[in-house]
Amino acid sequence: MKIFSKKSIIFYSILGAITGFIIAPLIRSLIEFSTTVEILITTGIIIPMYAVITRFAKKYL
């Protein structure tokens, strides 16, 4: 999957919207630390999630 192809842009836009509006707020609501710690923990979950989903997407897209 090329990074600037039409499929890739649509895929990452949808994935980003799901992450930004569903997953990140859910993670932040489960933990009540300072903003810096919340961002580090959330980033530690979301970046690996993108890597795993991208590997699965390469097989099927």
C-alpha positions in Angstrom: 0.0 0.0 0.0 1.6 3.3 -1.1 1.5 6.0 1.4 0.0 8.7 -0.9 -2.4 6.5 -2.8 -6.1 7.1 -2.6 -6.8 3.9 -0.6 -4.0 4.8 1.9 -5.3 8.3 2.5 -8.8 7.1 3.0 -7.7 4.3 5.3 -5.6 6.5 7.5 -8.3 9.2 7.6 -10.8 6.7 8.9 -8.3 5.1 11.3 -7.4 8.6 12.6 -11.0 9.6 13.1 -11.7 6.4 15.0 -8.6 6.9 17.1 -9.3 10.5 17.8 -13.0 10.4 18.6 -13.4 6.9 20.2 -10.2 5.2 21.4 -8.2 8.1 22.8 -11.0 9.6 24.8 -11.9 6.2 26.2 -8.3 5.6 27.3 -8.1 9.1 28.9 -11.4 8.5 30.7 -10.0 5.3 32.3 -6.9 7.0 33.7 -6.7 10.2 35.7 -3.1 11.4 35.6 -1.6 14.6 34.6 -2.0 15.6 31.0 1.6 14.8 30.1 1.4 11.3 31.6 -2.0 10.7 29.9 -0.5 11.7 26.5 2.5 9.4 27.0 0.3 6.4 28.0 -2.2 7.0 25.2 0.6 7.4 22.6 2.1 4.2 23.9 -1.1 2.4 23.0 -2.2 4.1 19.8 1.2 4.0 17.9 1.5 0.2 18.3 -2.1 -0.1 17.3 -1.5 1.7 14.1 1.5 -0.6 13.3 -0.6 -3.7 13.9 -3.6 -2.5 11.9 -1.3 -1.4 9.0 0.2 -4.9 8.8 -3.3 -6.4 8.6 -4.4 -3.9 6.1 -1.4 -4.6 3.8 -2.7 -8.2 3.5 -6.2 -7.3 2.6 -5.9 -3.9 0.7 
